[in-house]
Amino acid sequence: MPLAVYVLGLGIFTQGTSEFMLSGLLPGMAADLGVSIPDAGLLISAFAIGMVVGAPLLAIATLSWPRRRALVALQAVFIGAHVVGALTPGYGLLFATRIVSALAYAGFWGVAVAAAVSLAPAARTRAVAIVASGLTLATIVGVPAGTVLSQFSGWRAVFWSVAALTLVSLVCSLLAIREDAGTRDEKTTVRAELLAMARPQLWLSYVITAFAFGAVIVTFSYLASVLTDVSGLPEQWVPAVLALFGVGGLTGMTIGGRAAQSHPIRSLTVGLGVLALASAALAVAAHSALVTVALVFFLGVAGYVTNPALQSRVFALAPGAPTLVGAANTAAFNVGNTLAPMLGGVAISAGFGFASVAWVGAALAAAGLVAAMCAGYLQHRTPSSADTPLARTNA
């Protein structure tokens, strides 16, 4: 596997850390900025909004760019936004920098996947998996490390660290990635891809994606507050529990990657069913630190076991839209990432307490389960390309 593919994974790791790091920083950020924790939680939604908008727009805008130039430019914007975020004295400007960061990160995702495929055409599935593993590593290592750093040096130090690590990734991109690492296929037009996406099953899959990711992210977003304020866990243990969630996520991705090869719908229904049960159990048992810690691991497993099926099915359902179908799925993930923390904040502000976010997660998972069952029914009535070897190749 070319070194450049691992460099792309490094870029996803550094920027992916920023995507999820606020879950361990919310209490300190809220106190420093003079806002409530639910309002601080909206910074997570701000990042997701940028991902929703940026994924499809930048996928189109960078189609004709030389890949290395696009990767470096997007990382430079990401770094600049984090420097401004680290220096800002107020909530409003920080909110804006989160949106800008996400726009750049969404664009980087699309370009990185295209570059990985062009760099290793004979092993494209493995190359994409290596790039995507950067995000899993971010939840296991980056987020807990950021939480520890914030406890000693404040949340702004975490922003500076992410900017510095992304600068390292930018330099590595310049050194390891060829300027001609994948350019636009002139035979593929935006109009042709849009026409290829006109399938009800594809859009139902996007709905499932939004529900599935929203179901896990709503609890994860406020997990630090649940652990300290409800479970009574000492603050210094929070990074370890966040890392445990990441280990659960990696376990779920491994299981889901195998299950999605032959049973994509079944892996979705089972995963979403377990996620609904784990979320409800956490809401009920949140006052017990020991039980909560155990459930956090299962939440990570159930939350990410559906990911391979969600990622691979959309490419199988619309093979004629290789660029936009993945970008739209990234947007769908972040629709859930946008709305779910907002719903969690509403539940907290209504006086139901931090544990109520797990009930929100259970409801979203149940909705996703219903949608997945509908997808299974439609697939049974009209077998689609999602059942072909292409789906297994991309799983």
Secondary structure as GFF3:
##gff-version 3
##sequence-region A 1 395
A	DSSP	alpha_helix	3	20	.	.	.	ID=ss1
A	DSSP	three_ten_helix	21	24	.	.	.	ID=ss2
A	DSSP	alpha_helix	26	33	.	.	.	ID=ss3
A	DSSP	alpha_helix	37	61	.	.	.	ID=ss4
A	DSSP	alpha_helix	67	87	.	.	.	ID=ss5
A	DSSP	alpha_helix	91	119	.	.	.	ID=ss6
A	DSSP	three_ten_helix	121	123	.	.	.	ID=ss7
A	DSSP	alpha_helix	124	137	.	.	.	ID=ss8
A	DSSP	pi_helix	138	142	.	.	.	ID=ss9
A	DSSP	alpha_helix	143	153	.	.	.	ID=ss10
A	DSSP	alpha_helix	155	176	.	.	.	ID=ss11
A	DSSP	alpha_helix	190	196	.	.	.	ID=ss12
A	DSSP	alpha_helix	200	221	.	.	.	ID=ss13
A	DSSP	alpha_helix	223	225	.	.	.	ID=ss14
A	DSSP	pi_helix	226	230	.	.	.	ID=ss15
A	DSSP	three_ten_helix	235	237	.	.	.	ID=ss16
A	DSSP	alpha_helix	238	262	.	.	.	ID=ss17
A	DSSP	alpha_helix	264	285	.	.	.	ID=ss18
A	DSSP	alpha_helix	289	305	.	.	.	ID=ss19
A	DSSP	alpha_helix	307	317	.	.	.	ID=ss20
A	DSSP	alpha_helix	324	347	.	.	.	ID=ss21
A	DSSP	pi_helix	348	352	.	.	.	ID=ss22
A	DSSP	alpha_helix	356	381	.	.	.	ID=ss23
A	DSSP	three_ten_helix	385	387	.	.	.	ID=ss24
A	DSSP	alpha_helix	389	394	.	.	.	ID=ss25
###
